[in-house]
């Protein structure tokens, strides 16, 4: 999980923090020109601690930047 003095962009770029798969729940809005926009308070990441899990908010701009830099793949 992100440390208190760490920004979301630093956390999403940190290979040690993201070596395990993470679940994200994001709501996109498609603009009339075809571009996608992440809805502000709808970007969430699931954090698992022991046997429990919770959804925490992620900064949508930092998540969009990470998606743009790393791309999206399907499995």
N, C-alpha and C positions, 0 to 999 in steps of 0.2 A: 504494500500500500504506500501511497505517496507520503513523504515526510512533511511536516508542517512548514518547514523553511524551503521546500522544493516547489517549483512551478510545475504545472501540468505538462508544459512543453519539455521540460527537463526530464520528468518522469517517463513520458512516452518515448523519449529518445534514449533512455538509459537501458542498455542491453542486459544488465544484471537484474533490473527490476522487471523486465518484460520477457525474460527467457521462458517463463511458463505461459501457456495460452491464457488469454483474458477474454471474457465475454463482455461485449458492448451492446447496448440497446440505444439506437439512434433513430430519430424521426427526421426524415428528409422532406423538404418541400421543393417541388420542381417549378421553376420560374417559366414564364411564357417563352423566354428565349432558349430554353432547354437546359439551363444550368441548374444544378442541385444546391440547395441551401440547408444546412443543419439547423433545426429549430433550437433556440437558445437553451431552454430548461429541460430539453428532452434527451440530452446526451448523458448516458449513464454507463457506469462500469461496475460489474459485479466483483466484489471482494470476498474471498473465502478465508475464514479464520477458523481453523479447527473443523468442527462439524457444522458451523453456521455460515451463512452468507448474507450480504446486504448489498444494495445498490447505492452507489455514491455518484454525485454529479461530477461531470468532467467539463472543463472549459471547452465549449464547442469550437472556438477558433483554433485552439491547440490540437484538438482531435482532427479537425479538417486539415491542418497542416501536416500532421502525421500520416493521414490517409493519402494526401497528395504526394508526399515524399516516398512512401513505401508502396503505395498502390493497393489494390484489392484483388484477391484471388478467390476462386471458387473451388470447392472440393466435393 
